[in-house]
């Protein structure tokens, strides 16, 4: 019974480890994108009706500020997710090591 439990724990930890690595790999390859403008057509219409260069500069300045903030937020969130995944992977490896040691101790007790 203990052997089955140890085997199931090892299998689930290997799955967690593999999924954590796959998710980390996916997140590294696809940098999160954040939507700066939710209504593109409305924004284009607002630009079209702008009557002066100063209005266009104000619109561009606002969009640049929103885009900059969105980029910083997505970078922070991305870092938190990667750090969390690294912790999960480390804990899974540690758990697998402990399970192997537990199984070895159990086998030694049964041999004697």
N, C-alpha and C positions, 0 to 999 in steps of 0.2 A: 504494500500500500504506500509506504513512504517512497519507494522507488518510483512509482507512477506519479506521485505528487511532485517529486523532484524533477522528473522528466517533463511534466507539463509546465512547471515553472521555468525550466530551461528553454522549452519551446516558445513560451510566451515572451520571455525576455529576448530571445533571438528575433522574434517578430518585431518587438518594440525597437530593438537596435536597428534592424533593417529598415523599418519604416522611418525612423528618425534620420538615418543617413540619406534615404531617398528624398525625404522632405527638405532636408538641408541642401542637398544637391539641386533640387528643383528651385528653391528660393534663391540660391546663389545665381542660377542661370537666368531667372526671370525677376529682375528688379521690380519691386511693386510700383505700379502706376497709379497715380492719384488724379481724379477728375478735377480739373480746375474750373471748367465751365460746364454747368449741367444743361443749359439751353443754348446750344451753339447758334441756332438760327436767330434767337432773340438777341444774343450778343452781337451777331453780324448786323442785325437790323439797327441796333443802337449805334454801332459804328457808322453805318450808312447815313443816319440822320444827324450825325455830328456836324455842326455848322462851322467849326473852326479847328485850327490846329491845336489850340490849347485844350479843347474838349477831347480830341483824339489822344493827346499826351496824357490827360487825366485818366482816360479809359485804359490806356496801355500801362500806366503806372500802377493802377489798381490791379490789373491782371498779373503784372509782374510780381507784385507783393503777394497776392494770393498764391501764385505758382511757387514762389520761394518758400512760403510757409508750408504749403502742402508737401514740397520736396523734403524739407527738414523733418516734418512729422513722419513721413513715410520712411525716412532713413532711421529715425529713432526706433520706430516700430519694427523695422526689419532687423535692427541690431538686437532688440529684445527677443524676437522670435529665434534668431540664430543662437543667441546665448542660451535660451531655454532648451533648444534642441541639443546643444552641446552638453548641457547638464544631464539631460535625459539619456543621451548616448553613454556618457561617463558612468551614470548610475546603473545602466543596463550591463555594461561591461563588468562593473564591480559586483553586481548581483550574480552574474554568470560565474565569476571567480569563486564567490562564496558558495554557490551551489555545487561547484565542482569539488571544493574542499569538503563540504558536507557529505557529498556522495562518497568521497574517498574515506572519510571517517566512518561512515556507515558500513562500507565494505570491509574495512579493517576490523570492526567489531563483530561482523558476521563470520569472518574467517577464523577468529579465535575461539 
